[in-house]
Amino acid sequence: MISGSDLSESYAAGDIDYIRGVRKRIIVVARGPFLFPMINPVITKKSGEYRTEESCLSLEGVRRCTRYREIEVDYLDRHFKLQHGKYKDFIAQIIQHEIDHFEGILI
């Protein structure tokens, strides 16, 4: 969960799940009314480093962390076709947060 001044404490912006025995990293991203999975996402480029505060469903409270305003990500779509996306601002922050979980990083 990532919270900001315009978000309530009960708002979850992103989520990941682990499936025992399956070696896939899956993030489901919401863009407007559309949801799409990012399978095995890898950040390939990042710029615009900044410090922010985030909260997480895995932890209590809010913590400081470093994020990037713009990122580029390679991932497989739901048809397992390679995709490349450019993301910025809040959606980029969510993706970075969720990829950190895959690496065992909690804010």
Secondary structure, 3 states (H helix, E strand, C coil): CCCCCCCCCCCCCCCECCCCCCCCCEEEEEECCEEEEEEEEEEEEEEEEEEEEEECCCCCCEEEEEEEEEEEEEEECCCCCEEEEEEEHHHHHHHHHHHHHHCCCCC
